[in-house]
Amino acid sequence: MSVFKGIEPMVVDEEQAARMLGISRRMVFEFRTKGELQHVKFGRLIRYRVSDIQAFLERKLIGNDTLANGRRG
């Protein structure tokens, strides 16, 4: 039995980030290289904080308040 059972991860790899977002790994890579999706590096390993993925989604959200201001996505 793991002592970490039930603890949500703070960081995920590129494949996990892609699955969380419902997009391809290539799209995750493109958003990262454009600076739209923040990431952290541990040596050569690239990881994505779950909080950064959530913030990325919030920035991409198109809602009524955006349309009310006359701006689009």
Summary of the structure (lengths in Angstrom):
residues: 73
radius of gyration: 15.0
end to end distance: 45.8
largest distance: 53.8
contacts: 152
relative contact order: 0.16
helix: 45%
strand: 14%
